[in-house]
Amino acid sequence: MSHKAAIQEVNKYYEQAKAKAEKLYRTRRQEIHDRFPRTKEIEDEIASLSHSVMRQMSDNKGDSETLIANYKTAKAALKAEKREIFAKNNVPENYFTDIYECNLCKDTGYLEKATTKDYRCNCRKQRIIEKNYSLSNLNDVLQRENFEHFNLNLFDNQEIQTNGFTDYKFMQFMYKVGTEFVETFDNSFKNLLFHGPAGTGKTFLINCIAKDLLDKGKIVLYFTAPQLFEIISDYHFANSNEKLEENPATTAINADLLIIDDLGAEMVTRLTAAELFNIINQRILHQRSTLVSANYPLEHPNENETTLESLYSDRTISRIYGAYQIYSFLGKDMRSQNKLRKYEKKG
């Protein structure tokens, strides 16, 4: 499924939800009218009063302020009578308003009033984020890769790495880094960069953090770097009829937590490099936490080796140095180790 198709699915959901709410409203309204005919009379009287006032004002028959004041008084009295009927017969006050999945937008996905130019309801933003998750196939992964399945016994506790840790001790330390990141998320702005060879536990730990924050109701957006920048490139080069309703870079900037996995695996172009800086910089300015993983080191004395410094601009690397906690994963490739164990068991 493309992201365009995902947005279309979100739009379809709101069309169906609104139609469902409207049908439920009509059903309940008819039910109340059948049980309590006076409620229908009250509604008709209010409508009649409204038309009468509008007609008198258009014909200049009376002072408009007086007409409106009298209308409001009469309307309030009729509504009070209706509420009394409901109260005496144990009809909930919200009987006609608890019909929506989201009471803020009344299942339209958009707010009537907003503090910014963005009138999209949070429920719509969340559904778009969830679609992004389903596109990245992370939901299934999080059932396997979470702190409950964090098994330190898989890591070697004998050989000491150049960072002074055994694999076991390092991952024990990183488990604490991850759980503290989750525990202090609401009160502490942190960015983490995990770098090191493939299979050393970077993505697993990131997924553990993502799972716990999703369970806390946070908007967490996960992308591999190739996925993210492919979507952004498609957005920039799409024609107007194929445009997503929001630049994916803006979505990435606004998530509670952004995860960019496997940074450096994408094809680095001027556009992707500029978008990476923009996303990282904007999230720092807005104090929104970001997790990044990379198989490449940040820097290395060997000029011939690929590093993040060799891939991205000085200003991007400078922002990472200044605002990220950087951790080097130097252990064995656990994926290869696990494959070897499975092979040995079969043998």
DOPABA-417538 format. One line per 3 residues: number of its first residue (from 1); their letters; for each residue x, y, z of C-alpha. Coordinates in nm, 2 decimals. Layout:
N
NUM> a> X:Y:Z  ...
//
This chain:
347
1> msh> 0.00:0.00:0.00  0.13:0.35:-0.09  0.10:0.64:0.14
4> kaa> -0.15:0.80:-0.09  -0.37:0.49:-0.05  -0.32:0.51:0.32
7> iqe> -0.45:0.86:0.33  -0.75:0.76:0.12  -0.82:0.48:0.37
10> vnk> -0.82:0.74:0.65  -1.06:0.96:0.45  -1.28:0.66:0.39
13> yye> -1.28:0.58:0.77  -1.41:0.93:0.85  -1.68:0.91:0.58
16> qak> -1.80:0.58:0.72  -1.78:0.70:1.09  -1.97:1.02:1.02
19> aka> -2.24:0.83:0.83  -2.27:0.58:1.12  -2.30:0.86:1.37
22> ekl> -2.57:1.04:1.17  -2.77:0.72:1.14  -2.74:0.65:1.51
25> yrt> -2.85:1.01:1.58  -3.16:0.97:1.36  -3.25:0.64:1.52
28> rrq> -3.22:0.78:1.88  -3.41:1.09:1.79  -3.70:0.90:1.65
31> eih> -3.69:0.67:1.95  -3.72:0.97:2.19  -4.00:1.12:1.98
34> drf> -4.19:0.80:1.99  -4.15:0.76:2.36  -4.20:1.12:2.45
37> prt> -4.40:1.31:2.19  -4.36:1.64:2.38  -3.99:1.64:2.29
40> kei> -4.09:1.66:1.92  -4.33:1.94:1.99  -4.05:2.13:2.18
43> ede> -3.81:2.10:1.88  -4.08:2.21:1.64  -4.16:2.51:1.86
46> ias> -3.79:2.61:1.88  -3.76:2.59:1.50  -4.08:2.79:1.46
49> lsh> -3.96:3.06:1.70  -3.63:3.09:1.51  -3.81:3.13:1.17
52> svm> -4.05:3.38:1.33  -3.76:3.60:1.46  -3.58:3.59:1.13
55> rqm> -3.89:3.69:0.94  -3.97:3.98:1.18  -3.61:4.10:1.16
58> sdn> -3.61:4.09:0.78  -3.95:4.28:0.78  -3.81:4.53:1.03
61> kgd> -4.10:4.44:1.27  -3.94:4.53:1.61  -3.60:4.60:1.76
64> set> -3.36:4.32:1.66  -3.19:4.31:2.00  -3.53:4.27:2.18
67> lia> -3.64:4.00:1.93  -3.32:3.80:1.98  -3.33:3.84:2.36
70> nyk> -3.70:3.72:2.37  -3.61:3.43:2.14  -3.32:3.32:2.36
73> tak> -3.54:3.33:2.68  -3.81:3.13:2.51  -3.56:2.88:2.37
76> aal> -3.39:2.83:2.71  -3.73:2.76:2.87  -3.82:2.50:2.61
79> kae> -3.48:2.33:2.64  -3.51:2.33:3.02  -3.85:2.15:2.98
82> kre> -3.69:1.89:2.75  -3.40:1.83:2.99  -3.66:1.78:3.27
85> ifa> -3.84:1.51:3.06  -3.50:1.34:3.01  -3.42:1.36:3.37
88> knn> -3.75:1.22:3.49  -3.72:0.92:3.25  -3.35:0.85:3.31
91> vpe> -3.24:0.95:2.96  -2.87:1.04:2.97  -2.79:1.40:2.89
94> nyf> -2.53:1.29:2.63  -2.77:1.06:2.46  -2.74:1.25:2.13
97> tdi> -2.37:1.34:2.16  -2.20:1.01:2.26  -2.26:0.88:1.91
100> yec> -1.91:0.98:1.78  -1.58:0.80:1.79  -1.43:1.15:1.86
103> nlc> -1.64:1.42:2.02  -1.39:1.69:1.94  -1.43:1.67:1.56
106> kdt> -1.76:1.48:1.55  -1.60:1.21:1.33  -1.50:1.46:1.05
109> gyl> -1.13:1.45:1.13  -1.12:1.83:1.13  -1.19:2.10:1.40
112> eka> -1.42:2.39:1.36  -1.17:2.61:1.55  -0.80:2.57:1.59
115> ttk> -0.52:2.76:1.75  -0.30:2.72:1.44  -0.36:2.70:1.07
118> dyr> -0.38:2.32:1.11  -0.74:2.23:1.16  -0.69:1.85:1.16
121> cnc> -0.81:1.68:1.48  -0.55:1.49:1.68  -0.75:1.17:1.61
124> rkq> -0.69:1.22:1.24  -0.32:1.29:1.30  -0.30:0.97:1.51
127> rii> -0.47:0.76:1.24  -0.22:0.88:0.98  0.07:0.79:1.21
130> ekn> -0.08:0.45:1.27  -0.11:0.40:0.89  0.26:0.50:0.87
133> ysl> 0.33:0.23:1.12  0.13:-0.04:0.94  0.32:0.06:0.62
136> snl> 0.65:0.00:0.80  0.53:-0.34:0.93  0.65:-0.24:1.28
139> ndv> 0.33:-0.35:1.47  0.41:-0.72:1.43  0.78:-0.66:1.52
142> lqr> 0.69:-0.50:1.85  0.51:-0.81:1.96  0.85:-0.98:1.96
145> enf> 1.10:-0.70:2.02  1.01:-0.54:2.35  1.16:-0.51:2.70
148> ehf> 0.97:-0.82:2.81  1.17:-1.02:2.56  1.50:-0.85:2.64
151> nln> 1.72:-1.15:2.72  2.07:-1.05:2.85  2.18:-1.41:2.86
154> lfd> 2.21:-1.41:2.49  2.51:-1.18:2.52  2.87:-1.29:2.59
157> nqe> 3.00:-1.20:2.94  3.36:-1.30:2.88  3.53:-1.11:2.61
160> iqt> 3.59:-0.74:2.69  3.53:-0.50:2.40  3.74:-0.19:2.32
163> ngf> 3.48:0.02:2.51  3.57:-0.16:2.83  3.25:-0.37:2.85
166> tdy> 3.16:-0.73:2.78  2.87:-0.76:2.55  2.65:-0.86:2.85
169> kfm> 2.76:-0.56:3.06  2.71:-0.32:2.78  2.36:-0.44:2.69
172> qfm> 2.28:-0.43:3.07  2.38:-0.07:3.07  2.19:0.01:2.75
175> ykv> 1.88:-0.16:2.89  1.89:0.10:3.17  1.94:0.38:2.91
178> gte> 1.63:0.26:2.73  1.40:0.22:3.03  1.51:0.55:3.17
181> fve> 1.44:0.72:2.84  1.08:0.59:2.85  1.04:0.67:3.22
184> tfd> 1.15:1.03:3.18  1.01:1.09:2.84  0.74:1.34:2.95
187> nsf> 0.99:1.55:3.17  1.32:1.52:2.99  1.42:1.61:2.64
190> knl> 1.67:1.35:2.51  1.79:1.24:2.17  1.98:0.91:2.12
193> lfh> 2.21:0.79:1.84  2.30:0.42:1.84  2.58:0.33:1.59
196> gpa> 2.78:0.02:1.52  2.78:-0.30:1.31  2.46:-0.48:1.20
199> gtg> 2.31:-0.73:1.44  2.45:-0.58:1.77  2.11:-0.49:1.92
202> ktf> 2.05:-0.13:1.81  1.72:-0.18:1.64  1.60:-0.43:1.90
205> lin> 1.65:-0.17:2.18  1.49:0.10:1.97  1.18:-0.12:1.92
208> cia> 1.17:-0.19:2.29  1.15:0.19:2.36  0.89:0.24:2.08
211> kdl> 0.67:-0.03:2.22  0.66:0.12:2.58  0.59:0.47:2.45
214> ldk> 0.32:0.35:2.22  0.16:0.18:2.52  0.17:0.51:2.70
217> gki> -0.03:0.67:2.42  0.25:0.86:2.26  0.26:0.94:1.89
220> vly> 0.57:0.74:1.78  0.67:0.74:1.41  0.92:0.48:1.29
223> fta> 1.09:0.47:0.95  1.41:0.32:0.82  1.61:0.60:0.66
226> pql> 1.55:0.46:0.30  1.17:0.45:0.36  1.15:0.80:0.51
229> fei> 1.35:0.98:0.24  1.19:0.78:-0.05  0.85:0.90:0.08
232> isd> 0.98:1.26:0.11  1.13:1.25:-0.24  0.81:1.11:-0.38
235> yhf> 0.62:1.40:-0.22  0.84:1.66:-0.37  0.83:1.51:-0.72
238> ans> 0.46:1.41:-0.73  0.22:1.62:-0.93  -0.05:1.82:-0.75
241> nek> -0.32:1.55:-0.79  -0.10:1.29:-0.62  0.03:1.50:-0.33
244> lee> -0.02:1.37:0.02  -0.22:1.61:0.24  0.09:1.68:0.44
247> npa> 0.46:1.68:0.37  0.60:1.36:0.53  0.88:1.57:0.67
250> tta> 0.62:1.78:0.86  0.47:1.46:1.00  0.81:1.34:1.11
253> ina> 0.88:1.68:1.28  0.55:1.67:1.47  0.55:1.32:1.61
256> dll> 0.61:1.28:1.99  0.90:1.05:1.91  1.07:1.00:1.57
259> iid> 1.27:0.70:1.50  1.51:0.69:1.20  1.66:0.34:1.17
262> dlg> 1.96:0.26:0.96  2.07:0.61:0.88  2.31:0.62:0.59
265> aem> 2.15:0.32:0.41  1.95:0.56:0.19  2.08:0.72:-0.13
268> vtr> 2.22:1.05:0.00  2.13:1.34:-0.23  2.11:1.71:-0.18
271> lta> 1.74:1.68:-0.11  1.77:1.40:0.15  2.06:1.57:0.32
274> ael> 1.87:1.89:0.34  1.56:1.72:0.47  1.76:1.53:0.73
277> fni> 1.90:1.85:0.87  1.56:2.02:0.86  1.40:1.73:1.05
280> inq> 1.68:1.70:1.31  1.70:2.08:1.36  1.33:2.14:1.39
283> ril> 1.28:1.86:1.64  1.56:2.00:1.85  1.41:2.35:1.83
286> hqr> 1.07:2.21:1.93  1.22:1.99:2.21  1.09:1.66:2.06
289> stl> 1.30:1.35:2.11  1.45:1.15:1.83  1.61:0.81:1.81
292> vsa> 1.86:0.73:1.53  2.05:0.42:1.45  2.33:0.38:1.20
295> nyp> 2.56:0.09:1.10  2.83:0.35:1.01  3.04:0.52:1.28
298> leh> 3.01:0.89:1.33  3.37:0.95:1.25  3.69:0.74:1.20
301> pne> 4.06:0.82:1.16  4.07:0.61:0.84  3.97:0.85:0.56
304> net> 3.87:0.57:0.33  3.60:0.44:0.56  3.24:0.55:0.52
307> tle> 3.12:0.74:0.82  2.82:0.96:0.89  3.06:1.26:0.88
310> sly> 3.15:1.16:0.52  2.78:1.13:0.42  2.63:1.44:0.57
313> sdr> 2.70:1.81:0.60  2.91:1.95:0.89  2.60:2.14:1.02
316> tis> 2.40:1.81:1.05  2.68:1.63:1.23  2.73:1.94:1.45
319> riy> 2.36:1.93:1.56  2.39:1.56:1.64  2.71:1.61:1.84
322> gay> 2.55:1.90:2.03  2.21:1.75:2.11  2.24:1.37:2.10
325> qiy> 2.36:1.11:2.35  2.58:0.88:2.13  2.63:0.51:2.21
328> sfl> 2.87:0.28:2.02  2.75:-0.09:1.98  3.07:-0.30:1.94
331> gkd> 2.95:-0.65:2.01  2.91:-0.96:1.80  2.65:-0.99:1.53
334> mrs> 2.36:-1.15:1.73  2.17:-1.23:1.41  2.46:-1.45:1.29
337> qnk> 2.50:-1.61:1.64  2.13:-1.69:1.65  2.13:-1.85:1.30
340> lrk> 2.44:-2.06:1.41  2.26:-2.18:1.72  1.95:-2.28:1.52
343> yek> 2.17:-2.46:1.28  2.35:-2.65:1.56  2.02:-2.75:1.71
346> kg> 1.90:-2.89:1.38  2.23:-3.07:1.34
//
